Amino acid sequence: MIGTIIGAIIVGAIIGALARLVLPGRQSISTAVTVILGILGSLVGSWLVYQLGYNNDNGGFKFIPFLAGIVVAALLIVGYGMATGKKQV
């Protein structure tokens, strides 16, 4: 259980950081918000991909849900910036 939580935080940090790299300019949000939005992006992106019928029968790294998580996290970061009024530099 605790390993799953720590894993989700680490993957969320990676996905959040990659989402911020994809976006142009700088985002003035904290690291904690980046991790939280990365975790949410990962969960929502993976859920959407699997709802659309994706399956990974071959095993290995699940690349498509990972990319979907980055895209959703980037959208969440943009939405967070618009909702809080924080300007991208």
Phi and psi in degrees as a GROMACS rama.xvg file:
@    title "Ramachandran Plot"
@    xaxis  label "Phi"
@    yaxis  label "Psi"
@TYPE xy
-67.1435  -32.9726  ILE-2
-64.7684  -37.2915  GLY-3
-65.5579  -41.778  THR-4
-65.3859  -45.2144  ILE-5
-63.7489  -41.0075  ILE-6
-61.3527  -41.1849  GLY-7
-65.0593  -37.7301  ALA-8
-67.3765  -42.4593  ILE-9
-65.7952  -47.2226  ILE-10
-64.8211  -38.5317  VAL-11
-62.6389  -38.798  GLY-12
-65.2784  -41.3171  ALA-13
-65.7509  -46.9763  ILE-14
-65.8403  -41.4122  ILE-15
-62.06  -42.5257  GLY-16
-65.2579  -42.5161  ALA-17
-64.8801  -36.939  LEU-18
-64.6802  -39.6372  ALA-19
-67.6173  -32.8564  ARG-20
-68.4041  -32.9811  LEU-21
-69.8662  -32.9993  VAL-22
-75.9783  141.407  LEU-23
-74.8633  149.859  PRO-24
77.5985  -176.011  GLY-25
-103.627  143.004  ARG-26
-105.409  131.439  GLN-27
-94.9854  65.6683  SER-28
-125.095  155.913  ILE-29
-76.1873  166.77  SER-30
-64.8719  -38.1676  THR-31
-62.8772  -41.8753  ALA-32
-66.6332  -37.798  VAL-33
-61.1071  -43.962  THR-34
-65.2877  -45.0581  VAL-35
-62.0105  -45.7241  ILE-36
-68.1627  -31.2302  LEU-37
-66.0664  -42.4957  GLY-38
-63.9212  -46.5502  ILE-39
-62.2505  -42.1775  LEU-40
-62.2619  -40.999  GLY-41
-63.5987  -46.2794  SER-42
-64.1968  -48.54  LEU-43
-68.2102  -42.9774  VAL-44
-61.5391  -45.0349  GLY-45
-63.8763  -43.0643  SER-46
-60.3799  -44.7671  TRP-47
-62.1358  -44.639  LEU-48
-61.423  -43.9557  VAL-49
-71.2062  -29.9586  TYR-50
-68.1888  -27.9131  GLN-51
-83.0051  2.25891  LEU-52
102.34  9.70297  GLY-53
-68.8515  137.446  TYR-54
-141.149  150.969  ASN-55
-115.47  70.8987  ASN-56
-68.5587  -25.7192  ASP-57
-78.8721  -13.4881  ASN-58
81.3135  -165.779  GLY-59
83.469  -168.295  GLY-60
-71.6109  134.571  PHE-61
-88.7918  86.7804  LYS-62
-71.6468  -41.4842  PHE-63
-66.1853  -46.7374  ILE-64
-62.0987  -33.0429  PRO-65
-63.4158  -46.5385  PHE-66
-64.8059  -39.9639  LEU-67
-63.2591  -37.347  ALA-68
-62.5498  -39.9049  GLY-69
-64.804  -44.1896  ILE-70
-63.495  -46.2011  VAL-71
-65.7705  -40.5492  VAL-72
-63.1066  -39.8314  ALA-73
-62.4029  -42.2255  ALA-74
-63.8966  -38.6721  LEU-75
-65.7885  -38.7676  LEU-76
-64.5717  -43.3377  ILE-77
-63.319  -44.6471  VAL-78
-62.4811  -39.8324  GLY-79
-63.4341  -43.432  TYR-80
-62.5222  -39.6384  GLY-81
-70.0676  -38.0821  MET-82
-70.3402  -36.0883  ALA-83
-91.6553  -10.2319  THR-84
77.4517  14.5838  GLY-85
-78.764  127.461  LYS-86
-84.6064  139.198  LYS-87
-84.5983  134.211  GLN-88
